[in-house]
Amino acid sequence: MIESSALISLLIGYLLGSIPFGLLFTRAAGLGDIRAIGSKNIGATNVLRTGRKDIALATLLADALKGTAAVLIARYAFGSDIAALAAGFAAFIGHIFPVWLGFKGGKGVATYIGVLIGLFWPIAFVFGAIWLLVAFISKYSSLSALVAAAVSPLVLLWTSGPMFGIVLAVMSAILIAKHHANIRRLLDGTETKIGSKSKSQDGGSAA
């Protein structure tokens, strides 16, 4: 029963996570294909490059809420933390590697936060607090997301045990890997700061 519920949860989570809200919202707004703009990413940061803050905000919220929804649906349907964890992980993977878009999706930050909200909301608060602190000090959005993603699994491991902590650590590793271009620019000193004009076509982290 546990195995079947986990498999069903993985499927539900992946299908929810793979919904490309950034692409759908920009097309509905008559803005064309977001994959032809800026970094060609489907996340909120690239949607913001269209000049439509409302569409970018809608994308950010939808990308986060699909992660939360996946966790809550699995938990309600099966009453299992394992099922909820499986659904959340799959939603995160679905956003980054959506089958509908040739497995080329976003960087996963918004969906990562949404999964945290569904699994254990205080850790989402910790993520947000770390992001704000690092952003205030460094003025780098990407660095803020990277540091928050690195610290959050350690907090979850300490508060909720190895099962949650290890899965979140894997998610964080994937998220960090997806930010490889940002990391390279941070090391080179060419990463765009918050509030500055973009120096690159692959910037941002709220995806």
C-alpha positions, -999 to +999 in steps of 0.1 A: +000+000+000+028+024+009+045+016-024+014+022-045+005+054-027+040+067-032+039+059-069+006+075-074+018+106-054+049+108-076+027+108-107+003+134-093+031+156-081+050+154-114+019+163-135+011+192-112+047+204-112+051+202-149+023+227-156+042+256-173+023+285-158+048+311-170+043+300-206+005+297-202+001+331-185+023+350-210+005+335-240-029+342-225-018+378-220-007+381-256+030+383-248+041+355-270+063+326-261+083+333-229+109+308-241+119+333-268+125+361-243+155+369-221+169+338-205+142+317-223+132+304-189+096+297-180+099+311-144+087+344-128+121+362-132+120+358-169+083+366-171+092+399-154+114+408-184+082+412-204+074+443-183+043+427-168+047+426-131+012+412-126+019+383-148+053+377-131+036+377-097+009+353-109+036+330-123+055+331-090+024+323-069+012+296-093+046+279-095+048+279-057+012+268-051+015+238-074+042+224-051+020+231-021-010+215-037+008+184-047+019+178-011-015+185+004-034+164-021-011+134-014-013+139+023-051+141+023-056+112-001-032+088+016-026+102+051+011+095+047+042+117+051+059+094+026+033+101+000+033+138+007+071+139+004+070+119-028+045+143-043+064+173-033+097+160-047+080+150-080+063+185-083+097+201-080+112+178-106+082+183-129+087+221-128+124+218-137+119+189-163+084+192-177+076+165-202+054+190-222+083+213-229+110+187-238+121+185-202+133+222-203+117+241-174+125+266-147+151+267-120+127+255-093+130+281-065+093+290-063+081+254-065+108+245-039+093+271-015+058+258-023+068+223-014+083+235+019+050+253+027+031+221+022+055+198+041+066+220+070+057+257+067+082+269+094+111+258+071+096+279+043+097+308+067+134+300+075+141+299+037+124+333+033+142+348+063+176+336+050+169+349+015+160+383+028+190+385+050+215+375+023+197+397-002+199+427+021+236+421+027+248+411-008+221+425-031+222+392-051+190+373-056+207+342-069+231+341-040+202+345-016+184+315-031+216+294-031+224+301+006+188+295+017+186+262-003+219+251+013+208+258+049+171+247+048+178+209+045+200+212+076+173+228+096+147+203+084+171+174+092+175+188+128+137+194+133+120+166+114+145+137+110+165+122+082+137+113+058+126+149+051+161+163+055+177+140+029+150+145+003+152+182+007+190+180+004+186+163-029+162+190-041+186+217-029+215+200-048+194+200-080+184+236-075+220+247-069+231+228-100+204+246-121+220+279-110+254+269-124+255+300-147+246+323-117+274+307-096+299+313-124+289+349-127+290+353-089+326+340-089+335+363-118+319+393-102+295+398-132+262+387-116+234+412-117+224+428-084+189+433-073+176+465-088+203+467-115+198+462-152+205+427-164+240+420-176+230+385-188+203+367-206+203+339-180+200+358-147+175+355-119+165+327-095+127+330-088+118+303-113 
